[in-house]
Amino acid sequence: MPRPDLKRKNFHCLRKPYRGWPNPLTTGARNESSGARRKDRRATPVWIAAIMLQLPMTKAARPIALLALALAATLNAAPIPENLRQNGWFIGAQAYTFKEFSAFEAIAKTKQAGGNVIEFYPGQVLKPGSADKVHHTMSEAAMTELRAECVRVGVRPVNYGVVAAKDGEEVRAIMGFAKKLELYSVCTESTERVADWEAAAKEFDLRVAFHEHGGSMAEPDYKVWHPLYILGVVESRDPRIGACADLGHWCTSNLKPIDCLRILSGRIISVHLKDKAATGEADVVVAGKGVVDVAACLEELKRQKFDGHISIEHENDWMDSVPQVRADIDFVKAHAQ
């Protein structure tokens, strides 16, 4: 979809836990150079609370530690419901694929193509003949209609974007809207507001994915195209702040999508999947018919234990793209997790 208008900080890490106190949140991140497993011993609030429970303390202090543990457990936003997996993936469409139609029609077409999740974008007409549009400023009544239609058809909304935010107040409005729709994430390119997005991610317990459109070094004012820039924005932030991996747009930027996925390993929240006929400016084609190497990208996502959703974004064949979206979804499902 078209580009919207548009200091890092360090975590203080506890390098070595006291011997004998296991880290209940130890992760098995992969060491790329050796293939060995390593322990992630960051001093997370869950770990700290767990340690507190093992220390001698008064009866009054123990409930505080238990409360800290309960609150810390909400650090990672709620996952997409497991019953929506298809061959291990959460797979559906970006509604922009059906931009010539209303949101209600996009929901129906996503279902027809075999998807059961959808990513909405700002500005799509709600339903045929309606003056309402999908937007974080839409009325409660229109939002209720949108939710009801998703339930009726059997397609769950999981994301909203790509959306721009002019200030912190709009960031909160967007995240409040997403929370009401019970979304998994919000997708944006407003990296200049990363501190606001991080604060809102914590407040609303939602993920934020920074998206990339096509770009190059010849456009120095547009930085969001490169995964190293995105990594610099997100790597020291809350785990709910990450990237939307747009495989096709990376090809537009003359980058190899699989290399970009590896750069952003552990920080990928969502995927916009499209194949391209060639690198650079080129038509979108069905997965497996172009230069993206979608199969290798799916294998890399499996290696990373990616647990977000994949939105098919077929930016071609605008008036009749359901067969192409269905082919893309079938391609993903054929590479079961």
BABAFI-561186 format. One record per residue (C-alpha): residue in three letters; x, y, z. Coordinates in steps of 0.05 Angstrom, whole numbers, plus 5000, padded with zeros to 4 digits. Layout:
ALAXYZ;...
% end
This chain:
MET500050005000;PRO502450724990;ARG506951045041;PRO503051425095;ASP504952145110;LEU509752135151;LYS535551545420;ARG535750955428;LYS536250735501;ASN539550145534;PHE536549625579;HIS540349525644;CYS541848785645;LEU543548345703;ARG549147945671;LYS549547355719;PRO543847105762;TYR545446855832;ARG547646135826;GLY541945665841;TRP536446155820;PRO533845935752;ASN531046455705;PRO523746265694;LEU523746655628;THR530146365600;THR529546375524;GLY532945935474;ALA535446445425;ARG539746155370;ASN547146335366;GLU547946435291;SER555446315290;SER555545655327;GLY548445405325;ALA548845315400;ARG543345505448;ARG544746095494;LYS541246325557;ASP538047015557;ARG539247265628;ARG536147945623;ALA533348175689;THR526048155669;PRO520748355719;VAL518047635720;TRP524947375739;ILE525947915793;ALA519147755823;ALA520647015823;ILE527147135859;MET523547565910;LEU518946985925;GLN525046555942;LEU527947065990;PRO526147096064;MET520747626071;THR515247846117;LYS508147606107;ALA506348316084;ALA511748316030;ARG509947645998;PRO503247885968;ILE507048475937;ALA511847995903;LEU505947565879;LEU502648185851;ALA509148385816;LEU509547695785;ALA502347735761;LEU503348435731;ALA509848235698;ALA506447645664;THR502648155622;LEU509048425591;ASN507948025528;ALA501448215494;ALA496147675484;PRO497447205426;ILE492747075368;PRO487946505388;GLU490945825373;ASN484645575339;LEU485946045281;ARG492345695260;GLN492345385191;ASN497944875184;GLY501545245238;TRP500645955209;PHE496046525223;ILE494446715151;GLY489747205118;ALA489747845077;GLN491548575083;ALA484948925066;TYR488849385019;THR489048794971;PHE481648934962;LYS482049694963;GLU477149754905;PHE471949454951;SER469049605019;ALA471649315085;PHE465648855089;GLU467248595019;ALA474648525038;ILE472548095098;ALA468347645052;LYS473847594999;THR479047415052;LYS474546845075;GLN473246635003;ALA480846604991;GLY481746145051;GLY484046645103;ASN481246725173;VAL484847355196;ILE484948055166;GLU489148685172;PHE485049315162;TYR487849965136;PRO485550685148;GLY480750995098;GLN477150395068;VAL469650485060;LEU466050075114;LYS460749755070;PRO457349885002;GLY453450525003;SER456250745071;ALA459351425086;ASP463351105143;LYS470550905134;VAL475150445173;HIS479250925216;HIS481451015287;THR476551605290;MET470551205267;SER464351215311;GLU462850685362;ALA456750485322;ALA460850375259;MET466149995298;THR460749545327;GLU458349405256;LEU465349225234;ARG466448755292;ALA459748425281;GLU461148305207;CYS467847975224;VAL464347515273;ARG458847355224;VAL463647165168;GLY468746825213;VAL474747275200;ARG478447565259;PRO481648265254;VAL488848235278;ASN492248875254;TYR491049595231;GLY495749975185;VAL499750245155;VAL497650845197;ALA501351495211;ALA501151865277;LYS502652615281;ASP503652635357;GLY503152235421;GLU495752385428;GLU494252065361;VAL498651465379;ARG494151355440;ALA487951435398;ILE490350915348;MET492250425403;GLY485650535439;PHE482050375374;ALA486249745365;LYS484749525436;LYS477249595425;LEU477849165363;GLU482048665403;LEU487648695352;TYR494348345357;SER498348935331;VAL498549615298;CYS502849745236;THR506150425226;GLU512050785196;SER512051355246;THR518751165276;GLU519851875301;ARG514451725353;VAL517651085378;ALA517651315450;ASP510151455446;TRP508850785412;GLU512850425466;ALA509050775522;ALA502350605489;ALA504449885476;LYS505549815551;GLU499150185569;PHE494649805522;ASP498649155521;LEU499049135444;ARG504549035394;VAL507149565346;ALA510349365280;PHE514549855239;HIS513349755165;GLU517949865106;HIS516150115036;GLY520950114978;GLY526750604983;SER534050724969;MET540151134989;ALA537951634937;GLU532051814982;PRO535652015047;ASP529352315078;TYR525851635076;LYS529751165123;VAL524550645140;TRP526050205079;HIS532249885109;PRO531949335161;LEU538249595196;TYR534650255208;ILE528649895236;LEU533049465280;GLY536350095308;VAL529450375325;VAL526749755360;GLU532449335388;SER532949675456;ARG525449775464;ASP520049375497;PRO519048685465;ARG512248905439;ILE515849395392;GLY518249065328;ALA517749015253;CYS512748855198;ALA516848465148;ASP514548675078;LEU517848165033;GLY515848484968;HIS517849194986;TRP524748945007;CYS525448684936;THR523249364910;SER529049654951;ASN533749154917;LEU534748774982;LYS534348024993;PRO528247885037;ILE531447295072;ASP537447715093;CYS532648245119;LEU528947725160;ARG535447495191;ILE537348205209;LEU530748295246;SER530847605278;GLY526747595342;ARG523448265327;ILE518648075271;ILE511448185293;SER507748115227;VAL509047965153;HIS506448275089;LEU507347725038;LYS507847864964;ASP512447604910;LYS515348044856;ALA516647904783;ALA523548234790;THR527648634838;GLY526549384837;GLU519949664811;ALA516149064785;ASP509348734785;VAL506848324843;VAL505947584825;VAL503446964861;ALA508146674913;GLY513346214883;LYS512946534814;GLY517747114827;VAL524447304858;VAL522747344932;ASP524146614948;VAL517946574992;ALA519345845011;ALA526146025040;CYS523046615077;LEU517746165108;GLU523245685131;GLU526946265162;LEU520746485199;LYS519945775225;ARG527145785249;GLN525746425286;LYS519446125317;PHE515446695287;ASP508646715321;GLY505247315288;HIS500647345228;ILE501947345153;SER497847835112;ILE497547695038;GLU498248365002;HIS497048234928;GLU497848924898;ASN495648724828;ASP489448454793;TRP485548954835;MET478548774811;ASP479348014814;SER484847804861;VAL481547264903;PRO484546694861;GLN491546984870;VAL490547094945;ARG487946384951;ALA494246134914;ASP498646524962;ILE495046255023;ASP495445544996;PHE502945644984;VAL503945855057;LYS499745275083;ALA503744785041;HIS509844985082;ALA506944765148;GLN510144975213;
% end
